[in-house]
Amino acid sequence: MKKSLFALSLLAALPFAASAADGVSYNYVEAGYAATDVDGADADGWAIRGSGAIAPNFHLFGDFSNQEIDGTSIDFDQWRAGVGYNHTISPRADLLTRVAYEKFDAGSGFDVDGWSVEAGVRGNLAPQFEGYALAGYEDGDQYDGDFYGRLGALVKFNPTWGLSGDVKFVDGDTQWFIGPRITF
């Protein structure tokens, strides 16, 4: 009973838990177009991503995408889930760190498990424009570790709705995302 009451209390406090720079929210859901550009084989499809604050300065996040390789009927699922820490470094910017478990599954027994860690800055560049820059490292059970860079932006139409974009650059591979975001 006590565990259920504690869990219910955490869920009720979720929308109020974030301690972040002015105008930056870690409570959102977004969905949209995803693409991967790799030397010789490009893919595109859809993705859904989200984040929820669980305590001041901590949030959980997750991403899922399904893409089909151009000119084939081969598709793959890619997802990650993790925990992040944000620390306000100015009234308009946060230092952001994240750790995640990652999975790539192309079916027919081809799947890869891995992890990633990233750190950088996220903040308001203007009243209706937010951006972030992250540097990361990922490693897995069937691939060698790689460093990567991630840049993202959010154009805010109002406090709830916006348009989000993200690009990840990793050794010979570029991953894109663009879609609407609902912030709560």
Buried (B, 14 or more C-beta within 10 A) or exposed (E): EEEEEEEEEEEEEBEEBBBBBEBBBBBBBBBBBBBBBEEEEBBBBBBBBBBBBBEEBBBBBBBBBBBEBEEEEBBBBBBBEBBBBBEBEEEBBBBBBBEBBBBBBBEEEEBBEBBBBBBBBBBBEEEEEBBBEBEBBBEBEEEEEBEBBBBBBBBBEEEEEBBBBBBBEBEEEBBBBBBEBEBE
